Amino acid sequence: MTKYFFKLWILSRIFAFMKKIRCPKCDNFISFDETRVEPGVSLVFHCNHCRKDFSVRLKVKAGKENTGYPFGYIIVVENVFCEKQIIPLSLGENMFGRRSKGTVISSPIETGDMSMDRKHCIISVEQKQDKTIYTVKDFDSVTGTFVINDILRKNERRVISDSDIITIGATTLILKLPEPGLPG
Ligand SMILES: [Zn+2]
């Protein structure tokens, strides 16, 4: 009997570390052991259901949000449609929008906010000489992209800096730059 409960305890410890991600093509869940991967790195997954390979960048828990992202990250503020999310930025273009089955983008947001397009805006990270420059551009979305309550014009690329607030649909995003001293 004790042995039986010990086995159950072991199983519960194993499952405590298992995280699930959703296949962007067929929406099936794939489990993996989160403790074995570094936050912010891209992993390639294989979906046994539809046989698609896809890569995913892992988010970290809210408590760890300040470290480990050389190009900073975006905070998706909790609202009635979604929980708080931390989405790391990469050098180059980061496409933000509502996560949706069949649409593969670099920076999907888990949300029920239907006023957010599946491809809504692009946040670009560029290195010029020794400076890193952040810009945001609307991706011809239905409801537009706002920077500190100012709507972006068609094809406008707006420079953004630390703690700037971007609004897409009914959802608020906050840019967080890497802390001084970190590379990038
Ligand atoms: Zn699949």
Backbone and ligand atoms as CSV (ligand in chain L), in Angstrom:
chain,resi,resn,atom,element,x,y,z
A,1,MET,N,N,0.838,-1.218,0.000
A,1,MET,CA,C,0.000,0.000,0.000
A,1,MET,C,C,0.869,1.263,0.000
A,2,THR,N,N,1.875,1.305,0.871
A,2,THR,CA,C,2.772,2.472,0.908
A,2,THR,C,C,3.490,2.625,-0.433
A,3,LYS,N,N,3.892,1.504,-0.980
A,3,LYS,CA,C,4.580,1.487,-2.266
A,3,LYS,C,C,3.689,2.114,-3.342
A,4,TYR,N,N,2.416,1.768,-3.277
A,4,TYR,CA,C,1.446,2.278,-4.250
A,4,TYR,C,C,1.361,3.808,-4.183
A,5,PHE,N,N,1.296,4.337,-2.962
A,5,PHE,CA,C,1.201,5.787,-2.817
A,5,PHE,C,C,2.502,6.480,-3.206
A,6,PHE,N,N,3.595,5.781,-2.966
A,6,PHE,CA,C,4.889,6.336,-3.367
A,6,PHE,C,C,4.938,6.480,-4.891
A,7,LYS,N,N,4.443,5.452,-5.574
A,7,LYS,CA,C,4.398,5.500,-7.040
A,7,LYS,C,C,3.544,6.675,-7.526
A,8,LEU,N,N,2.404,6.865,-6.863
A,8,LEU,CA,C,1.516,7.975,-7.218
A,8,LEU,C,C,2.210,9.314,-7.019
A,9,TRP,N,N,2.953,9.392,-5.907
A,9,TRP,CA,C,3.654,10.641,-5.593
A,9,TRP,C,C,4.696,10.940,-6.682
A,10,ILE,N,N,5.451,9.913,-7.064
A,10,ILE,CA,C,6.452,10.060,-8.124
A,10,ILE,C,C,5.782,10.546,-9.409
A,11,LEU,N,N,4.679,9.910,-9.760
A,11,LEU,CA,C,3.959,10.303,-10.976
A,11,LEU,C,C,3.511,11.764,-10.907
A,12,SER,N,N,3.003,12.164,-9.746
A,12,SER,CA,C,2.527,13.540,-9.627
A,12,SER,C,C,3.685,14.532,-9.765
A,13,ARG,N,N,4.885,14.133,-9.262
A,13,ARG,CA,C,6.056,15.003,-9.397
A,13,ARG,C,C,6.438,15.140,-10.872
A,14,ILE,N,N,6.371,14.042,-11.597
A,14,ILE,CA,C,6.724,14.085,-13.021
A,14,ILE,C,C,5.751,14.988,-13.774
A,15,PHE,N,N,4.451,14.799,-13.502
A,15,PHE,CA,C,3.469,15.570,-14.255
A,15,PHE,C,C,3.464,17.049,-13.874
A,16,ALA,N,N,3.966,17.359,-12.686
A,16,ALA,CA,C,4.044,18.762,-12.281
A,16,ALA,C,C,4.959,19.551,-13.213
A,17,PHE,N,N,5.927,18.868,-13.827
A,17,PHE,CA,C,6.877,19.550,-14.713
A,17,PHE,C,C,6.457,19.498,-16.178
A,18,MET,N,N,5.432,18.740,-16.470
A,18,MET,CA,C,5.027,18.628,-17.865
A,18,MET,C,C,4.196,19.842,-18.247
A,19,LYS,N,N,4.561,20.458,-19.331
A,19,LYS,CA,C,3.805,21.585,-19.848
A,19,LYS,C,C,3.217,21.187,-21.194
A,20,LYS,N,N,2.135,21.858,-21.527
A,20,LYS,CA,C,1.498,21.536,-22.797
A,20,LYS,C,C,1.570,22.720,-23.736
A,21,ILE,N,N,1.818,22.444,-24.990
A,21,ILE,CA,C,1.692,23.487,-25.999
A,21,ILE,C,C,0.740,22.984,-27.070
A,22,ARG,N,N,0.181,23.926,-27.783
A,22,ARG,CA,C,-0.798,23.550,-28.792
A,22,ARG,C,C,-0.167,23.568,-30.176
A,23,CYS,N,N,-0.441,22.573,-30.973
A,23,CYS,CA,C,0.018,22.544,-32.365
A,23,CYS,C,C,-0.704,23.657,-33.131
A,24,PRO,N,N,0.044,24.550,-33.816
A,24,PRO,CA,C,-0.611,25.662,-34.518
A,24,PRO,C,C,-1.462,25.201,-35.708
A,25,LYS,N,N,-1.208,23.978,-36.175
A,25,LYS,CA,C,-1.949,23.527,-37.356
A,25,LYS,C,C,-3.248,22.815,-36.981
A,26,CYS,N,N,-3.175,21.876,-36.024
A,26,CYS,CA,C,-4.363,21.055,-35.759
A,26,CYS,C,C,-4.933,21.291,-34.357
A,27,ASP,N,N,-4.265,22.139,-33.540
A,27,ASP,CA,C,-4.766,22.473,-32.207
A,27,ASP,C,C,-4.654,21.349,-31.179
A,28,ASN,N,N,-3.999,20.260,-31.524
A,28,ASN,CA,C,-3.789,19.199,-30.537
A,28,ASN,C,C,-2.708,19.597,-29.536
A,29,PHE,N,N,-2.793,19.067,-28.316
A,29,PHE,CA,C,-1.787,19.382,-27.305
A,29,PHE,C,C,-0.604,18.431,-27.382
A,30,ILE,N,N,0.583,18.993,-27.157
A,30,ILE,CA,C,1.804,18.196,-27.086
A,30,ILE,C,C,2.436,18.494,-25.729
A,31,SER,N,N,2.799,17.443,-24.996
A,31,SER,CA,C,3.396,17.639,-23.671
A,31,SER,C,C,4.914,17.613,-23.759
A,32,PHE,N,N,5.553,18.389,-22.907
A,32,PHE,CA,C,7.009,18.313,-22.809
A,32,PHE,C,C,7.427,18.699,-21.403
A,33,ASP,N,N,8.676,18.384,-21.065
A,33,ASP,CA,C,9.197,18.651,-19.730
A,33,ASP,C,C,9.848,20.033,-19.715
A,34,GLU,N,N,9.149,20.995,-19.078
A,34,GLU,CA,C,9.596,22.388,-19.112
A,34,GLU,C,C,10.926,22.601,-18.396
A,35,THR,N,N,11.222,21.744,-17.408
A,35,THR,CA,C,12.452,21.953,-16.635
A,35,THR,C,C,13.698,21.651,-17.465
A,36,ARG,N,N,13.533,20.974,-18.582
A,36,ARG,CA,C,14.696,20.611,-19.395
A,36,ARG,C,C,15.025,21.656,-20.445
A,37,VAL,N,N,14.232,22.718,-20.531
A,37,VAL,CA,C,14.507,23.705,-21.574
A,37,VAL,C,C,14.710,25.093,-20.992
A,38,GLU,N,N,15.564,25.860,-21.639
A,38,GLU,CA,C,15.833,27.232,-21.239
A,38,GLU,C,C,14.719,28.137,-21.729
A,39,PRO,N,N,14.242,29.046,-20.888
A,39,PRO,CA,C,13.229,29.995,-21.363
A,39,PRO,C,C,13.790,30.877,-22.465
A,40,GLY,N,N,12.952,31.240,-23.406
A,40,GLY,CA,C,13.355,32.178,-24.446
A,40,GLY,C,C,14.012,31.538,-25.658
A,41,VAL,N,N,14.353,30.241,-25.570
A,41,VAL,CA,C,14.945,29.595,-26.739
A,41,VAL,C,C,13.850,28.967,-27.596
A,42,SER,N,N,14.162,28.804,-28.872
A,42,SER,CA,C,13.198,28.164,-29.766
A,42,SER,C,C,13.393,26.650,-29.734
A,43,LEU,N,N,12.280,25.947,-29.661
A,43,LEU,CA,C,12.323,24.487,-29.700
A,43,LEU,C,C,11.529,24.024,-30.906
A,44,VAL,N,N,11.982,22.933,-31.495
A,44,VAL,CA,C,11.212,22.374,-32.597
A,44,VAL,C,C,10.394,21.205,-32.060
A,45,PHE,N,N,9.100,21.247,-32.324
A,45,PHE,CA,C,8.209,20.174,-31.896
A,45,PHE,C,C,7.692,19.425,-33.108
A,46,HIS,N,N,7.375,18.168,-32.883
A,46,HIS,CA,C,6.747,17.380,-33.933
A,46,HIS,C,C,5.375,16.956,-33.437
A,47,CYS,N,N,4.340,17.278,-34.198
A,47,CYS,CA,C,2.986,16.891,-33.809
A,47,CYS,C,C,2.691,15.501,-34.346
A,48,ASN,N,N,2.430,14.577,-33.439
A,48,ASN,CA,C,2.121,13.211,-33.869
A,48,ASN,C,C,0.744,13.111,-34.499
A,49,HIS,N,N,-0.063,14.118,-34.242
A,49,HIS,CA,C,-1.435,14.087,-34.734
A,49,HIS,C,C,-1.504,14.429,-36.228
A,50,CYS,N,N,-0.903,15.558,-36.610
A,50,CYS,CA,C,-0.965,15.973,-38.026
A,50,CYS,C,C,0.402,15.880,-38.696
A,51,ARG,N,N,1.427,15.487,-37.942
A,51,ARG,CA,C,2.795,15.272,-38.444
A,51,ARG,C,C,3.509,16.548,-38.854
A,52,LYS,N,N,2.986,17.676,-38.395
A,52,LYS,CA,C,3.663,18.932,-38.715
A,52,LYS,C,C,4.809,19.184,-37.728
A,53,ASP,N,N,5.918,19.739,-38.222
A,53,ASP,CA,C,6.990,20.231,-37.353
A,53,ASP,C,C,6.813,21.733,-37.201
A,54,PHE,N,N,6.970,22.233,-35.980
A,54,PHE,CA,C,6.877,23.682,-35.788
A,54,PHE,C,C,7.781,24.087,-34.645
A,55,SER,N,N,8.202,25.338,-34.662
A,55,SER,CA,C,9.079,25.784,-33.580
A,55,SER,C,C,8.339,26.770,-32.688
A,56,VAL,N,N,8.688,26.745,-31.421
A,56,VAL,CA,C,8.000,27.559,-30.422
A,56,VAL,C,C,9.053,28.181,-29.519
A,57,ARG,N,N,8.867,29.458,-29.228
A,57,ARG,CA,C,9.720,30.088,-28.227
A,57,ARG,C,C,9.011,30.030,-26.893
A,58,LEU,N,N,9.687,29.567,-25.872
A,58,LEU,CA,C,9.016,29.357,-24.587
A,58,LEU,C,C,8.966,30.630,-23.768
A,59,LYS,N,N,7.838,30.806,-23.122
A,59,LYS,CA,C,7.681,31.934,-22.215
A,59,LYS,C,C,8.156,31.493,-20.825
A,60,VAL,N,N,8.470,32.455,-20.001
A,60,VAL,CA,C,8.806,32.102,-18.617
A,60,VAL,C,C,7.697,32.555,-17.686
A,61,LYS,N,N,7.756,32.063,-16.479
A,61,LYS,CA,C,6.774,32.463,-15.472
A,61,LYS,C,C,6.978,33.936,-15.109
A,62,ALA,N,N,5.913,34.575,-14.664
A,62,ALA,CA,C,5.926,36.013,-14.402
A,62,ALA,C,C,7.074,36.436,-13.481
A,63,GLY,N,N,7.393,35.633,-12.484
A,63,GLY,CA,C,8.417,35.988,-11.515
A,63,GLY,C,C,9.806,36.116,-12.100
A,64,LYS,N,N,10.036,35.432,-13.225
A,64,LYS,CA,C,11.371,35.421,-13.813
A,64,LYS,C,C,11.482,36.390,-14.976
A,65,GLU,N,N,10.512,37.274,-15.111
A,65,GLU,CA,C,10.380,37.979,-16.384
A,65,GLU,C,C,11.536,38.913,-16.737
A,66,ASN,N,N,12.317,39.354,-15.757
A,66,ASN,CA,C,13.310,40.381,-16.063
A,66,ASN,C,C,14.613,39.862,-16.630
A,67,THR,N,N,14.820,38.578,-16.590
A,67,THR,CA,C,16.145,38.090,-16.949
A,67,THR,C,C,16.132,37.228,-18.199
A,68,GLY,N,N,17.263,37.227,-18.838
A,68,GLY,CA,C,17.493,36.205,-19.846
A,68,GLY,C,C,17.041,36.526,-21.255
A,69,TYR,N,N,16.456,37.703,-21.488
A,69,TYR,CA,C,16.053,38.018,-22.853
A,69,TYR,C,C,16.946,39.128,-23.403
A,70,PRO,N,N,17.879,38.799,-24.277
A,70,PRO,CA,C,18.837,39.800,-24.748
A,70,PRO,C,C,18.184,40.968,-25.481
A,71,PHE,N,N,16.996,40.768,-26.058
A,71,PHE,CA,C,16.327,41.862,-26.771
A,71,PHE,C,C,15.051,42.321,-26.078
A,72,GLY,N,N,14.905,41.964,-24.806
A,72,GLY,CA,C,13.734,42.409,-24.065
A,72,GLY,C,C,12.506,41.571,-24.381
A,73,TYR,N,N,11.351,42.072,-23.948
A,73,TYR,CA,C,10.132,41.283,-24.102
A,73,TYR,C,C,8.920,42.194,-24.086
A,74,ILE,N,N,7.794,41.621,-24.414
A,74,ILE,CA,C,6.522,42.330,-24.385
A,74,ILE,C,C,5.673,41.709,-23.277
A,75,ILE,N,N,5.093,42.568,-22.433
A,75,ILE,CA,C,4.108,42.093,-21.462
A,75,ILE,C,C,2.728,42.270,-22.081
A,76,VAL,N,N,1.959,41.207,-22.114
A,76,VAL,CA,C,0.560,41.307,-22.506
A,76,VAL,C,C,-0.221,41.445,-21.203
A,77,VAL,N,N,-0.854,42.596,-21.024
A,77,VAL,CA,C,-1.537,42.863,-19.757
A,77,VAL,C,C,-2.823,42.039,-19.681
A,78,GLU,N,N,-3.039,41.458,-18.522
A,78,GLU,CA,C,-4.245,40.656,-18.297
A,78,GLU,C,C,-5.497,41.509,-18.517
A,79,ASN,N,N,-6.491,40.930,-19.178
A,79,ASN,CA,C,-7.791,41.605,-19.300
A,79,ASN,C,C,-8.893,40.546,-19.336
A,80,VAL,N,N,-10.109,40.933,-19.696
A,80,VAL,CA,C,-11.198,39.947,-19.648
A,80,VAL,C,C,-11.003,38.833,-20.680
A,81,PHE,N,N,-10.132,39.073,-21.681
A,81,PHE,CA,C,-9.952,38.082,-22.742
A,81,PHE,C,C,-8.764,37.152,-22.515
A,82,CYS,N,N,-7.803,37.592,-21.682
A,82,CYS,CA,C,-6.591,36.775,-21.554
A,82,CYS,C,C,-5.886,37.001,-20.228
A,83,GLU,N,N,-5.010,36.041,-19.921
A,83,GLU,CA,C,-4.136,36.160,-18.764
A,83,GLU,C,C,-2.904,36.970,-19.160
A,84,LYS,N,N,-2.155,37.402,-18.142
A,84,LYS,CA,C,-0.886,38.081,-18.409
A,84,LYS,C,C,0.062,37.126,-19.145
A,85,GLN,N,N,0.752,37.655,-20.151
A,85,GLN,CA,C,1.713,36.846,-20.892
A,85,GLN,C,C,2.996,37.624,-21.097
A,86,ILE,N,N,4.103,36.889,-21.148
A,86,ILE,CA,C,5.416,37.473,-21.403
A,86,ILE,C,C,5.899,36.892,-22.731
A,87,ILE,N,N,6.164,37.776,-23.686
A,87,ILE,CA,C,6.580,37.287,-25.007
A,87,ILE,C,C,7.940,37.887,-25.355
A,88,PRO,N,N,8.987,37.051,-25.385
A,88,PRO,CA,C,10.332,37.559,-25.674
A,88,PRO,C,C,10.445,38.105,-27.098
A,89,LEU,N,N,11.278,39.130,-27.270
A,89,LEU,CA,C,11.526,39.691,-28.602
A,89,LEU,C,C,12.808,39.113,-29.184
A,90,SER,N,N,12.818,38.965,-30.496
A,90,SER,CA,C,14.012,38.506,-31.206
A,90,SER,C,C,14.508,39.617,-32.111
A,91,LEU,N,N,15.788,39.534,-32.478
A,91,LEU,CA,C,16.336,40.448,-33.468
A,91,LEU,C,C,15.568,40.238,-34.773
A,92,GLY,N,N,15.181,41.353,-35.405
A,92,GLY,CA,C,14.413,41.241,-36.651
A,92,GLY,C,C,12.949,41.543,-36.388
A,93,GLU,N,N,12.085,40.933,-37.202
A,93,GLU,CA,C,10.656,41.225,-37.113
A,93,GLU,C,C,9.942,40.235,-36.189
A,94,ASN,N,N,9.109,40.771,-35.314
A,94,ASN,CA,C,8.285,39.953,-34.427
A,94,ASN,C,C,6.820,40.244,-34.757
A,95,MET,N,N,6.136,39.250,-35.306
A,95,MET,CA,C,4.738,39.448,-35.701
A,95,MET,C,C,3.825,39.090,-34.537
A,96,PHE,N,N,3.042,40.094,-34.087
A,96,PHE,CA,C,2.106,39.890,-32.987
A,96,PHE,C,C,0.678,39.794,-33.515
A,97,GLY,N,N,-0.106,38.926,-32.888
A,97,GLY,CA,C,-1.515,38.803,-33.241
A,97,GLY,C,C,-2.171,37.742,-32.383
A,98,ARG,N,N,-3.443,37.549,-32.628
A,98,ARG,CA,C,-4.215,36.578,-31.852
A,98,ARG,C,C,-3.869,35.167,-32.311
A,99,ARG,N,N,-3.472,34.338,-31.336
A,99,ARG,CA,C,-3.148,32.954,-31.671
A,99,ARG,C,C,-4.371,32.282,-32.278
A,100,SER,N,N,-4.169,31.650,-33.413
A,100,SER,CA,C,-5.286,31.024,-34.086
A,100,SER,C,C,-4.796,29.800,-34.836
A,101,LYS,N,N,-5.603,28.784,-34.766
A,101,LYS,CA,C,-5.279,27.523,-35.446
A,101,LYS,C,C,-4.968,27.782,-36.921
A,102,GLY,N,N,-3.839,27.286,-37.373
A,102,GLY,CA,C,-3.508,27.407,-38.794
A,102,GLY,C,C,-2.711,28.649,-39.158
A,103,THR,N,N,-2.615,29.621,-38.249
A,103,THR,CA,C,-1.811,30.817,-38.528
A,103,THR,C,C,-0.540,30.745,-37.694
A,104,VAL,N,N,0.589,30.590,-38.345
A,104,VAL,CA,C,1.845,30.476,-37.624
A,104,VAL,C,C,2.558,31.826,-37.657
A,105,ILE,N,N,2.707,32.452,-36.492
A,105,ILE,CA,C,3.441,33.721,-36.395
A,105,ILE,C,C,4.467,33.597,-35.275
A,106,SER,N,N,5.424,34.536,-35.251
A,106,SER,CA,C,6.508,34.427,-34.270
A,106,SER,C,C,6.019,34.693,-32.847
A,107,SER,N,N,5.019,35.574,-32.692
A,107,SER,CA,C,4.655,36.042,-31.364
A,107,SER,C,C,3.141,35.995,-31.143
A,108,PRO,N,N,2.592,34.781,-31.089
A,108,PRO,CA,C,1.136,34.677,-30.913
A,108,PRO,C,C,0.707,34.997,-29.487
A,109,ILE,N,N,-0.451,35.659,-29.359
A,109,ILE,CA,C,-1.020,35.984,-28.049
A,109,ILE,C,C,-2.236,35.082,-27.838
A,110,GLU,N,N,-2.238,34.391,-26.690
A,110,GLU,CA,C,-3.382,33.546,-26.322
A,110,GLU,C,C,-4.495,34.441,-25.818
A,111,THR,N,N,-5.509,34.658,-26.614
A,111,THR,CA,C,-6.569,35.569,-26.180
A,111,THR,C,C,-7.870,35.315,-26.926
A,112,GLY,N,N,-8.939,35.700,-26.300
A,112,GLY,CA,C,-10.244,35.654,-26.937
A,112,GLY,C,C,-10.645,37.014,-27.505
A,113,ASP,N,N,-9.687,37.940,-27.549
A,113,ASP,CA,C,-9.948,39.300,-28.039
A,113,ASP,C,C,-10.111,39.277,-29.565
A,114,MET,N,N,-11.359,39.272,-30.021
A,114,MET,CA,C,-11.620,39.154,-31.454
A,114,MET,C,C,-11.362,40.460,-32.198
A,115,SER,N,N,-11.109,41.557,-31.460
A,115,SER,CA,C,-10.765,42.808,-32.148
A,115,SER,C,C,-9.262,42.864,-32.448
A,116,MET,N,N,-8.548,41.793,-32.067
A,116,MET,CA,C,-7.130,41.676,-32.425
A,116,MET,C,C,-7.033,40.761,-33.642
A,117,ASP,N,N,-6.379,41.253,-34.703
A,117,ASP,CA,C,-6.199,40.416,-35.893
A,117,ASP,C,C,-5.227,39.278,-35.598
A,118,ARG,N,N,-5.300,38.240,-36.429
A,118,ARG,CA,C,-4.369,37.121,-36.273
A,118,ARG,C,C,-2.951,37.541,-36.626
A,119,LYS,N,N,-2.814,38.530,-37.507
A,119,LYS,CA,C,-1.532,39.201,-37.751
A,119,LYS,C,C,-1.833,40.683,-37.590
A,120,HIS,N,N,-1.445,41.259,-36.468
A,120,HIS,CA,C,-1.919,42.608,-36.152
A,120,HIS,C,C,-0.836,43.684,-36.303
A,121,CYS,N,N,0.324,43.439,-35.713
A,121,CYS,CA,C,1.394,44.444,-35.818
A,121,CYS,C,C,2.754,43.772,-35.766
A,122,ILE,N,N,3.758,44.493,-36.273
A,122,ILE,CA,C,5.127,43.969,-36.271
A,122,ILE,C,C,5.984,44.858,-35.377
A,123,ILE,N,N,6.650,44.235,-34.415
A,123,ILE,CA,C,7.634,44.953,-33.606
A,123,ILE,C,C,9.008,44.522,-34.099
A,124,SER,N,N,9.788,45.506,-34.588
A,124,SER,CA,C,11.103,45.188,-35.151
A,124,SER,C,C,12.207,45.580,-34.192
A,125,VAL,N,N,13.210,44.731,-34.123
A,125,VAL,CA,C,14.401,44.999,-33.321
A,125,VAL,C,C,15.575,45.040,-34.290
A,126,GLU,N,N,16.219,46.217,-34.379
A,126,GLU,CA,C,17.327,46.369,-35.313
A,126,GLU,C,C,18.558,46.884,-34.585
A,127,GLN,N,N,19.703,46.403,-35.005
A,127,GLN,CA,C,20.950,46.906,-34.417
A,127,GLN,C,C,21.661,47.785,-35.420
A,128,LYS,N,N,21.862,49.049,-35.016
A,128,LYS,CA,C,22.573,49.999,-35.873
A,128,LYS,C,C,23.759,50.510,-35.088
A,129,GLN,N,N,24.958,50.265,-35.613
A,129,GLN,CA,C,26.199,50.510,-34.874
A,129,GLN,C,C,26.086,49.833,-33.504
A,130,ASP,N,N,26.183,50.626,-32.418
A,130,ASP,CA,C,26.116,49.971,-31.113
A,130,ASP,C,C,24.747,50.156,-30.463
A,131,LYS,N,N,23.760,50.622,-31.249
A,131,LYS,CA,C,22.436,50.887,-30.685
A,131,LYS,C,C,21.423,49.833,-31.113
A,132,THR,N,N,20.486,49.534,-30.245
A,132,THR,CA,C,19.381,48.665,-30.621
A,132,THR,C,C,18.130,49.530,-30.736
A,133,ILE,N,N,17.481,49.468,-31.895
A,133,ILE,CA,C,16.324,50.318,-32.149
A,133,ILE,C,C,15.067,49.473,-32.261
A,134,TYR,N,N,14.021,49.902,-31.542
A,134,TYR,CA,C,12.744,49.182,-31.526
A,134,TYR,C,C,11.703,50.026,-32.259
A,135,THR,N,N,10.990,49.392,-33.189
A,135,THR,CA,C,9.921,50.104,-33.882
A,135,THR,C,C,8.683,49.220,-33.945
A,136,VAL,N,N,7.533,49.872,-34.112
A,136,VAL,CA,C,6.285,49.117,-34.278
A,136,VAL,C,C,5.555,49.641,-35.507
A,137,LYS,N,N,4.937,48.721,-36.222
A,137,LYS,CA,C,4.224,49.042,-37.462
A,137,LYS,C,C,2.931,48.231,-37.468
A,138,ASP,N,N,1.852,48.887,-37.856
A,138,ASP,CA,C,0.571,48.178,-37.962
A,138,ASP,C,C,0.598,47.262,-39.184
A,139,PHE,N,N,-0.005,46.083,-39.080
A,139,PHE,CA,C,-0.013,45.159,-40.217
A,139,PHE,C,C,-1.389,45.224,-40.906
A,140,ASP,N,N,-1.770,46.446,-41.283
A,140,ASP,CA,C,-3.041,46.668,-41.979
A,140,ASP,C,C,-4.211,45.999,-41.227
A,141,SER,N,N,-4.219,46.170,-39.905
A,141,SER,CA,C,-5.235,45.504,-39.078
A,141,SER,C,C,-6.569,46.245,-39.159
A,142,VAL,N,N,-7.626,45.554,-38.753
A,142,VAL,CA,C,-8.969,46.146,-38.824
A,142,VAL,C,C,-9.110,47.299,-37.827
A,143,THR,N,N,-8.608,47.105,-36.599
A,143,THR,CA,C,-8.818,48.112,-35.554
A,143,THR,C,C,-7.616,49.033,-35.335
A,144,GLY,N,N,-6.516,48.761,-36.042
A,144,GLY,CA,C,-5.355,49.638,-35.944
A,144,GLY,C,C,-4.441,49.325,-34.767
A,145,THR,N,N,-3.281,49.983,-34.770
A,145,THR,CA,C,-2.295,49.824,-33.698
A,145,THR,C,C,-2.033,51.207,-33.111
A,146,PHE,N,N,-2.061,51.293,-31.784
A,146,PHE,CA,C,-1.881,52.560,-31.083
A,146,PHE,C,C,-0.608,52.516,-30.256
A,147,VAL,N,N,0.123,53.637,-30.251
A,147,VAL,CA,C,1.264,53.782,-29.347
A,147,VAL,C,C,0.930,54.943,-28.429
A,148,ILE,N,N,0.835,54.661,-27.159
A,148,ILE,CA,C,0.424,55.639,-26.148
A,148,ILE,C,C,-0.800,56.434,-26.648
A,149,ASN,N,N,-1.840,55.697,-27.021
A,149,ASN,CA,C,-3.130,56.270,-27.452
A,149,ASN,C,C,-3.111,57.039,-28.772
A,150,ASP,N,N,-2.012,56.958,-29.509
A,150,ASP,CA,C,-1.906,57.645,-30.795
A,150,ASP,C,C,-1.904,56.583,-31.898
A,151,ILE,N,N,-2.888,56.644,-32.804
A,151,ILE,CA,C,-2.986,55.583,-33.818
A,151,ILE,C,C,-1.903,55.753,-34.885
A,152,LEU,N,N,-1.307,54.639,-35.293
A,152,LEU,CA,C,-0.282,54.673,-36.337
A,152,LEU,C,C,-0.943,54.838,-37.696
A,153,ARG,N,N,-0.321,55.669,-38.542
A,153,ARG,CA,C,-0.823,55.826,-39.904
A,153,ARG,C,C,-0.404,54.620,-40.739
A,154,LYS,N,N,-1.027,54.489,-41.889
A,154,LYS,CA,C,-0.686,53.392,-42.797
A,154,LYS,C,C,0.802,53.444,-43.122
A,155,ASN,N,N,1.461,52.305,-42.971
A,155,ASN,CA,C,2.900,52.154,-43.262
A,155,ASN,C,C,3.837,52.936,-42.331
A,156,GLU,N,N,3.280,53.590,-41.323
A,156,GLU,CA,C,4.159,54.304,-40.384
A,156,GLU,C,C,4.906,53.310,-39.492
A,157,ARG,N,N,6.199,53.614,-39.304
A,157,ARG,CA,C,6.987,52.826,-38.373
A,157,ARG,C,C,7.399,53.723,-37.223
A,158,ARG,N,N,6.874,53.454,-36.024
A,158,ARG,CA,C,7.089,54.350,-34.887
A,158,ARG,C,C,8.170,53.775,-33.974
A,159,VAL,N,N,9.147,54.636,-33.637
A,159,VAL,CA,C,10.175,54.195,-32.692
A,159,VAL,C,C,9.557,54.112,-31.296
A,160,ILE,N,N,9.822,53.028,-30.601
A,160,ILE,CA,C,9.281,52.843,-29.248
A,160,ILE,C,C,10.430,52.619,-28.271
A,161,SER,N,N,10.192,52.973,-27.022
A,161,SER,CA,C,11.233,52.782,-26.009
A,161,SER,C,C,10.652,52.112,-24.762
A,162,ASP,N,N,11.513,51.891,-23.792
A,162,ASP,CA,C,11.150,51.103,-22.615
A,162,ASP,C,C,9.861,51.595,-21.968
A,163,SER,N,N,8.993,50.650,-21.635
A,163,SER,CA,C,7.721,50.888,-20.937
A,163,SER,C,C,6.661,51.585,-21.799
A,164,ASP,N,N,6.922,51.766,-23.096
A,164,ASP,CA,C,5.889,52.317,-23.982
A,164,ASP,C,C,4.704,51.347,-24.057
A,165,ILE,N,N,3.523,51.936,-24.198
A,165,ILE,CA,C,2.295,51.141,-24.216
A,165,ILE,C,C,1.742,51.085,-25.633
A,166,ILE,N,N,1.545,49.879,-26.097
A,166,ILE,CA,C,1.010,49.636,-27.441
A,166,ILE,C,C,-0.353,48.984,-27.255
A,167,THR,N,N,-1.348,49.440,-28.003
A,167,THR,CA,C,-2.672,48.834,-27.889
A,167,THR,C,C,-3.056,48.202,-29.216
A,168,ILE,N,N,-3.409,46.914,-29.166
A,168,ILE,CA,C,-3.928,46.241,-30.353
A,168,ILE,C,C,-5.259,45.611,-29.962
A,169,GLY,N,N,-6.316,45.958,-30.687
A,169,GLY,CA,C,-7.651,45.541,-30.277
A,169,GLY,C,C,-7.936,46.109,-28.901
A,170,ALA,N,N,-8.448,45.264,-28.010
A,170,ALA,CA,C,-8.744,45.715,-26.652
A,170,ALA,C,C,-7.615,45.356,-25.691
A,171,THR,N,N,-6.461,45.025,-26.247
A,171,THR,CA,C,-5.382,44.466,-25.441
A,171,THR,C,C,-4.192,45.412,-25.372
A,172,THR,N,N,-3.623,45.521,-24.185
A,172,THR,CA,C,-2.492,46.402,-23.931
A,172,THR,C,C,-1.189,45.614,-23.876
A,173,LEU,N,N,-0.198,46.103,-24.605
A,173,LEU,CA,C,1.140,45.510,-24.578
A,173,LEU,C,C,2.109,46.541,-24.007
A,174,ILE,N,N,3.081,46.081,-23.240
A,174,ILE,CA,C,4.103,46.987,-22.700
A,174,ILE,C,C,5.480,46.481,-23.126
A,175,LEU,N,N,6.272,47.385,-23.721
A,175,LEU,CA,C,7.629,47.014,-24.131
A,175,LEU,C,C,8.568,47.074,-22.929
A,176,LYS,N,N,9.309,46.005,-22.702
A,176,LYS,CA,C,10.315,46.010,-21.640
A,176,LYS,C,C,11.674,45.721,-22.283
A,177,LEU,N,N,12.586,46.683,-22.160
A,177,LEU,CA,C,13.908,46.506,-22.730
A,177,LEU,C,C,14.783,45.719,-21.770
A,178,PRO,N,N,15.854,45.100,-22.298
A,178,PRO,CA,C,16.758,44.374,-21.383
A,178,PRO,C,C,17.373,45.342,-20.385
A,179,GLU,N,N,17.694,44.811,-19.213
A,179,GLU,CA,C,18.314,45.667,-18.195
A,179,GLU,C,C,19.707,46.081,-18.648
A,180,PRO,N,N,20.155,47.281,-18.252
A,180,PRO,CA,C,21.503,47.723,-18.622
A,180,PRO,C,C,22.526,46.702,-18.126
A,181,GLY,N,N,23.547,46.489,-18.940
A,181,GLY,CA,C,24.557,45.523,-18.538
A,181,GLY,C,C,24.387,44.203,-19.232
A,182,LEU,N,N,23.146,43.934,-19.673
A,182,LEU,CA,C,22.929,42.709,-20.427
A,182,LEU,C,C,23.334,42.950,-21.885
A,183,PRO,N,N,23.778,41.934,-22.566
A,183,PRO,CA,C,24.115,42.130,-23.976
A,183,PRO,C,C,22.891,42.558,-24.783
A,184,GLY,N,N,23.099,43.317,-25.848
A,184,GLY,CA,C,22.013,43.787,-26.688
A,184,GLY,C,C,21.635,45.167,-26.234
L,1,ZN,ZN,ZN,-0.797,19.004,-35.296
